[in-house]
């Protein structure tokens, strides 16, 4: 989610410090975003952007339990058909 709107994205890489996101109409360098995956959310800033991908750096590093939960919630969304 950005200040002006929310959008669905594909997370193709996730670490404690950031993530690579893929999708359309992504936020631009310097934009602040709230990344929500299932029951976990994290504030982040876009640090690079291309046509269909961007990289975000989390304001506070994610702990291992949060990363595991995000991956679990994302996998569940794919199984239920909620993920595109």
N, C-alpha and C positions, 0 to 999 in steps of 0.2 A: 504494500500500500504506500502510495505517495500522498502528499498533501492534497493534490488535485483529484486523484482517482485511485482505484485499486485495479489490479490486473492479475491474471493467472500466469504463472511462469513455470518453467522446468528448471529444477536445481540439478546441474550436472556435476557439481563439485561442492563439497561442504567440509569446512574445517572449523577449528575453534575460533579462528580470526576472520573468516569470511566465506563467501560463496560465489560461484559462477552461476548466473541465471540466464536462461534463454527464453525468448518470446518476442512478441511484437510490441511496438510502441513502448519500449523500455525507458526508464528514467535516465537522465543525463548525468555526466560527471558532476560531482558535488551535491547532487540531490540527496536529501535524507529520506529514508524509507523505513517502514515497519514491515519486517518479514515475518509472516505467520505461517507456520506449518503445524497443523493439528492443534495441539494444546500448548505449543511453545511459540513464543514470539521474541523478536530481537530487533532493536534499533540498529540501523546501519547507514553508511554513506557510500554512494556509488563512486568508485575510484577509477573505473575505465568503462568505456561503452563502445560497441560497434553496432552494425546494422541490426543484428538479432541476438546479441549477447551483451551482458555487462557483468562487472565484478563489483561486489560490495565488501566493505570492511565493517565488521561489527563494532559498535561503540564499546562494548564490553565483551571480552572473549567468552565464548560458550564453554560450559563445562561438559565433560564427557557424557553425563546423564542427559543433558539437553540434546546433544548430537544424536545419541542413541534413540531418544524419544522422537526427534524429527524424522529420522530414517524409518522408524517403526510406523509413525503416523502417515508418512508419504507412501510407504509400501501398502498400508491398509487402504488408502485412498485409491491406489491403482487397482487393488483387488475388487473394490466395490464399484469401480467405474466412475468415481468422482474425479479422478485425474484424467486430464486430456492427453 
